[in-house]
Structures are given as structure tokens and as C-alpha cells.
Amino acid sequence: MNKLTQVKRPLQIAFAVVVIGFITWTVIRSWDDFVSSVLTMQPVWLLGSLVAGFLGVFFSMLAWRAVVIAFGYRISVRDASHVVFVSQIGKYLPGGVWPIVAGSQLGARAGIPTGVTAITLTAQLLVSLIAGSTVAAGTFLAFPALAASYGWLVVLAIAVGVIALLPPVLTRIIGFAFRLLRRKDPLPPIRALPLTAAIGWSLISWVCFGVHLWTIVTSLGTFDPGLLPLATSGYALAWVAGFLAIIAPAGAGVREAILALVLTSVVPVGSVLGIVLVSRFGLIVIDVAVCLYALAVARIRPGTPAVGRPTAAPGPE
């Protein structure tokens, strides 16, 4: 065992302990409020929220896999799941870099060079932020006073977001972001068709997270499909705000505050706390479950042949 391995193992254990500690603290802090909220909700709709939340995480994983392909590498769905489902648990630590740090090591074990994995995870994060910000712009339409005065700004923001998501434009945005980060390794060519797929998967994931929130609202006994667009845009706004508050683990506190602000326009104030707590706890359960599943079924072992490899042709797929 070399010195690097001797140091790496304790760091991995320490990382896992800290993550578990933060998750446990989040659960214990609001447990009583969470239980009282769940007791007033219909179980079938709560189950639906878990399914929708899982699909949101799953499609986010497919978006990263598409980004990997766009950068010229191949990786199976199983191995992509292992990288994303395990590394994303790092978001529960303060700072937004831990999933990328953990994912880089997991990607290397899957045959994707560490630098390429870091680049693709960062690129996927940019795709999610731009897609989420575009979807989030619709939230302001829930406030009639703002919509009447600043509706044109909402339309403009959505138009800018749509333009930014066009593959030729998004490619330049990714390149500019990497220049700002002063990465030493050059950015490889990005293939348009897989990048388009990544954008599509990312948008679908936002819809799934919107359904996740909408089903929790519906579990209180109010069935209103018209609330789905607001739930989707509101969740996207809360996620983007929570991510930008990098000191908060997984946006804890910030995401709930934004969701509460949005939901008070359509849900009784007394129900808002229960909705945001159930959403947070449900997503924690999903994150932990998919992480444990990925670890349980992983077949990647150090020293096995690399499964990630450059694609043979540089043209679009």
C-alpha cells in the first residue's frame, strides 16, 4: 500500500462520517415538525412525491451521462449511476464542490480520466443552473402585482434562457466558465447532439421535481393541476438560490425559505412549513437510498479494465 492510498482511505472515511453527520443533524433538527406534517397528508400522494423525486435524480444522472458523451467518452448507465448517485451525497456538505471532488475519483474508477470527469460534472452543473434559472423565471407570474409591472422581464428572462440553452451558445458559455476557472487542461470539443440530449434530460428532471412538490401540496387534499407549473418553477428557483448559497449544505434553509415564499401565494400559511419539510426529508431519503443502492450493486473495482473510453468518431451521434 503506497502513501497515497494510506492517506486516501482515511479521508474517504472522514468524508462519509461528516456527510452522515450533516444529514443526521438536518433530520433531527426538524423531526417533530416533519412528523406532525406527515400525519395530515394522504399517503398515496406522498408515495407519488418520492417516485417523482427519484425520477428527477435519475434524469439528472442521464443528463450527466449525455454530457460525458458530448465530451467524447462513453459510459454505461450503471456506471454513470454509480458516479452520480454516490458523489451527489457530497452536496450535504457546505460548499458546492464536494460532488465534483468525489465524482472525479469515482469517474476514474469507471474509466473516465479524473480531469474529464471534473470537467463534465462542472459542465452538467452549468446546464442544470441555466435550465433551472430559465424554468424558475415563471415563478414571478404567481405574483399578480409583479406580473403586471414586470411581466416583460419574465418573458425576457425566459427568452435569454432558451437562447443560452441552444447547443452552440451553451458550448461557448461552458468554455467561458472554464476560462474563468482558469483550468489548465484544455476544454475538448463538445458534440452538439449529446449536449442537446443533456439539456433535454435536465429539463425533464426539473419537471419531475416540480411534480414531486406538486404531489405534496396535493396530499393536503387540494387537487389542482394548474399548480404544477408554479410548483416546477418554484422548486427550480429554490434550488438555484440554495445552490448559490454555497455555505448552506444542499441549500438547507435557503431552499425552504424560497419555497415558502412561493407557496404562500397559493397555499394556506399554516400548511407551508409542512410542505417544505416533507419535500426536504423526502429528497434526503431518495439521495441516501440511491447512494446505498449504487454502492450495493457496484461492480467497479480498482484495477479493472476501463469502461469509459473516447468515442471513435468526432462527429455527432
N, C-alpha and C positions, 0 to 999 in steps of 0.2 A: 504493500500500500504506500503510494507516494505521499509527499507532504500536502499536495493539493487535495487529494482525496481525504486525508486526515482532517483538513480544515473544512472541507465542503460538507461532510456529513453532519458535524455539529451545527453548522449554520442552517442546514436544511431542517434539522430538528427544532432549532430555536425559532426559525421562521414559522413552522407549523404550530408551535406552542403559543406564539404571540397571536397568530391569526385566530386560533381556537379561543384564546383569552378575550379578544375583542368581540368575537361573535357571542360568547357566553355573557359578556358584560351587556351587550345590546339586548339580549333576550331577557336577562334578569331585571334590568332597569325598568322595563315596561310590561312585565309579565302580568301583573294584576289587571291593568287596563286592557291588555290583549285578551285575557280570558273573559272578562265581562263583555267585551265587544263581540267575541265569537258566539257567546250564548244567545245573542239576539239575531243571529244570521242564519239563513237557510243553508243546511249542509251541502245540498246538491250544487248550489251556485258557488260555494266555497271550493268544492272539488273542481268545478269548471275553471275557477281562477288559477288553481295550481296547474291544471293542464295547459291553459293559455300561457302562463308564466314559463313553464317548461319549454313550450314551443318557441317562445321568444328567445330563450337561451340557446335552443337548438339551432334556430335560423341564424342567430348571431355567429355561431360556430361555422355554419355553412358560408357565411359572408367572409370570415377569415380564410377559410379554405379556398374560396374563389380568388381572394387577394393573392394567396400563395401561388395559385396557378397563373394569375395575371403577371406575377413576377418571374415566371418561367420555371416553376417547380411543381412537382406532383406530390400529393399526399392523400392517403385514403381517408374516408370519413371517420373510420375507427381511430386512426392515429391523430387526426385533427381534433376529434372529441377529447382524446387524452390530453393533448396540449392545452386546449381551451378550457375544458371543464376543471382541470386541476389548477391551472395558473390563475384563472379568474377569481379563485378564492382569496388571492392576494389583495383584491380591491377593498377588503375589510380592514386593511392597514392604512393609516394616514398617508397621503401621497398617492399620486396616480401612476407610479412607475412599477409597482411590485408585480402586477400581472405580466408586464413585459419582461421584467428580470427573470421571473420564474418560468415564463413561457419560452424564453430563449434557451434555457437549459433543457427543457422538455422537447423543444423542437430539434435540438441537436441529437437527442436520443432517437428521434424519429427519422433522422437522416437529413434534416434541413440545417444548413450551416447556421451557427449561432447568430451571426450578423444578419443573415437573410430573415431569420425568424423575428428578430427585434424590429427590422425594417417593416415586415409585413404586419406585425401586431400594431406597430405605430400607425401604419397606413390605414389599417382597419379601424383604428380608433378615430382617425380623421374622418373616414367615411361615416362612421356612426354619429360623430359630432355634427357633421354637415347635414346628414339626413335627419337627425333628431332636431336640430335647430330649425330646419325647414318645416318639419311637421309641427314643431312647437309654436310656430308663428300663428297658427289657427287658434291658439288659446285665447288671444286677446278679443276674439269675436264673441266670447262668452260674456263680456262686459259691455253692455249696450252703449254706455257713455263713451267708452274708449273707442268702440267700433264706429260710432257716429262721427267722431272727430278725427280718428287716426286710422280708419279702415284702409285708406290708401297705403299707409305704411305697412300694414299686414300683407296686402297684395304685393307690394314691392319686395318685402322680405321673402315671401314665398317664391316670387319670380327669380330673385337673386339666388335663392337656394337651389331651385331647379336648374338654373344655368350652371351653378357650381358643381352640380352632380353629373353634368354631362362629362363623359369619359375624357375628352381632350382637355377640358377645363380642370377637371379633378386631378388629372395627371400633373398639370402644371402647379396646382395647389400643393400636392404632395411633394413635388420637387422643391418648391419654395420653402415648405415647412422643414424639410430635411436640411436645406441650406442654413436656415435659422438655427437649427440644432447643431450645426457645424459637424455633421457626421463626416468622418474621414473616408469611409468606404463609399464609392460612387453608387448612385441610385441606378439600378438596372432598368432596361426598357420595360415599360408597363404595357401589357396587351389589353386592347380595348374590350374585347368580348367578355373575358372573365371578369374584368373590372365592372362592366355593366351588370353581370350576374351578382357581384358582391353588393352593388348598390341596391339591386332588387331584393336580395335576401335581407339586407339591412332594413329596408322599408317594411318588408313583411314582418320582421321581428318587432318593429315599433307598433304595428297594428296588433300583433299578439299581446304585447304588453298593455296596449290600450284595452283590449278585450279582458285581460287579467283584472285591470282596475274596474272596468265596467261591470263585470260579474260580481265583484264585491259590493259595489253600490246596489246592484240588483238584488243581492242576497238580503237586503233590508226590506224587501217587499215591493219595490218600485221598479216595474219593468218598462223601460223607456229606451228603445233602440236609438232614439235621437241623441242620447247622451254619449253614444260610442265615439263620435268624432272628438268631443270635448275630452273624454277620458284618454283618448290616444294622444292628442296634442298636449294635454295637461301633464300626462306622465312623461312625455318627451321633454317638456320644459323643465320638469322637476329633476329628471336625470341629468340634463345638461348643466343645470345650476349646481346640482350636487357634485358633478364631476369637476366643475371649475373651482369648487371649494375644496381644494386638494387636501386640506388639513383634516377634513372630516372623513373617517373611514366609510367607504361606499356611500358617500354623501349623506351620512346619518345626520338627522336633524334638519339639514338644508332641504333635502328632498321632501321630507314630511311637511315642512313649513310651506313650500311652494304648492304641494298637492292640496293642503288645507285651504290655502288662499283661493285656488281654482275651484275647489269643490263647494266652497261656501256659497257660490253663486247659484248652485242647483240642488244642494243637499242641506237638510237642517243642520245647524251648527253642532247640535249635540251628537250627531252621527259621524261627523268628520274625523274626529280623533280615532274612533274605532276603525274606520275605513283605512286610514293611512297606516295604522299599526298592523292591521291584518295583512295589508299589502306587503309591508316590510318583513313581517315574520314569514309570510308565505314564500317570498323570494329567497329568504335565508335558508328555509327548508329545501327549496329547489337547488340552490347553489351547493349546499352541503351534500345533498343526495346525489347530484350528478358527479360531484367530485369523488365521492366514495365509490360510485359505480365505475367511473373511469379507472380508478386505482384497482378495483377488484378484477376488472376484465382486461387490464392492460397486458399485452403480450410483448411489449417492447422491453428489451434487456440490453444493458451496456455490452457492446461488442458484437451485437447482431448486425447483419448487413443493412445498410441504409435503404429505407424505402422511399424517402424523398429524393428526387433526382431532377436535374434540369430537363425540361421538355425538349424533344428532339428538334422541333421546328419553331422558329421565332414568330411565325405568323399567328393570327388569331385563331381561337378554337371555335 
